[in-house]
Amino acid sequence: MALNFDPFRELDRMTDTLLGARQGPRVMPMDLYREGDHYVLAADLPGIDPGSVDIDVDGQLLTIRAERTLGAAEGAKWIARERQAGSFLRQLNLGQGIDVEKIAANYTNGVLSVTIPVSERAKPRKIEVASGNEQESLTVKEGQKSVDA
């Protein structure tokens, strides 16, 4: 079996070996876009057991955690080992205007999709523009006569 040699990947592997494996959670790649009245977050989590995915919202902070374990046959000799095992973490500040009560998530084919709805308050709306004459008539108090110029 032939494998392509990548000197940079080999250098990363040697650095990890010499300095100790990377400690702490890894960052998961993600896309975030707005679609109508909600945002969609899509995070790549291939090989993750859906039961290990934990999503929580604390105030305006959305936190996604996941765990990947890699099993190996007893006594296996590794030829290449590039897949990362361990914990993955992503945190996002949602800001104002998000309906945190209606956030929903789905995990399909290694992709975690999180739907983040925009609150009614933050949705775009039309504001009617009054003309100059209409504005003056609105400021006249009841019982007073308006003076036309």
N, C-alpha and C positions, 0 to 999 in steps of 0.2 A: 504494500500500500504506500503510495507516494503522497507526501504532504508538502505543500508549498512552504518554503522557509521565509519568514518575515523577520528581518533583523530587529525592527522596532518592537514587535510583539515579544520577541525573545529578550530584548533589553528590559521591557516592562516586567516580564516574568522573573528575570534575574534580580531586578531591583526589589520586587515584592518579596522574593525569597531572602535576600540579604537584609532588608530593612524590616522584615516581618510582614505578614499579610496585612492588607488594608484593614484597619480597624474601623468600626462604626458602620452605620447603614450606608448603602449605596443609593445613588439617585436613579430614579426610573425615568426614561425618556417619555415625554408627553407632548401632546398637541392640545391647544385650547382655542376654541373659536366660538363666535356668537351665531346663533341660528334662530332668527325670529325673537321670541320673548324669553329665550334661555341660552345659557352657555353650555358647551359640551367639552368635557375634558376627556381625552383618550390617552391612556397610559399603557405602554408596552410592558407586560408582565408574563412573558412566555414561561411555561413550566411551573407556574405558581399554583398551588392548591387553593381554590377559591375560599376554602375555610380558613386560610391563614391571612386573608385580606381583612384589614381593619380600617374603617373610615369613620372619623368623628369630626364634629364641628364644635369648637369652643369659642363662643363669641363670633368673631369674623375670621377665625383661623380654621381652615380645612386641613386635616392631616390624614394622609394615606400611608398605611404600613402594610408590608407583606413579607413573607418568609419563603425562601426557596431552599429545599434540601435536595442534594444530589446523592443518589444511592449508587453503590458500586458493588459488583460481584466480589465475593470474598477472594482475596489473593490476586486480584486483577493487576496487571502491569499497565500503567497508563502510557499511551503513545502521545496523546495530546489531551490537555485538560484546559479548555478555554471558557467554559460556562461557569458563571459565578454563582456560588451558593451564599446564603446569608440573608440578612435583612435588608429591605429596601424601604426608603422613606421619601415622602414628598410633602411639603407644606406650602399652602397658598393663603395669602391674605385676601379674603373675598371682598373687602371694602363694603361700602354702604350700598343699599339698593338690591340686596339679594334676599330671596325668600328661603332662609335656611331650613325652615320646617318642611319644605317640599323637595329637598335634594334627594335624588335617587341614583342607584348604581346598578350596573350589570357587568358581568364578566363572561365574555364569549371569545373563543379561539385565541386565548392569550392576551386579549386586550380588555382592560378595565375601562368602561365608559361611565362617567359621572355626569348626570344632567343637573345643572344648577339654574333654577328659574329666577328670573328677575322679578322683584316685588312689584305689585300694582303701582305703588308710589313712584317707582323709578322708570316706569315704562314711558316711552315718548308719547306726547299728547299735543293736540293742536290748541293754540291759544288764539282766541278771536281778537282781532284788532278793531277797536272802535275808532270812528272818524272824529275829528275835532268837535263838531257840533254835538254828537252823541255824548262825548265825554263831559261837555259843559252841562248838558241836561241831567247827567247822573249826579253832579255835585250840588245841584239845587236842592235845598231841603224842602220837605213837605210844608205847604202853607205859604211859601215864598213865591213871588213871581220872578220869572226869569226875564232878563233884559237882553233883547237881541241887539247886536251891534250893527 
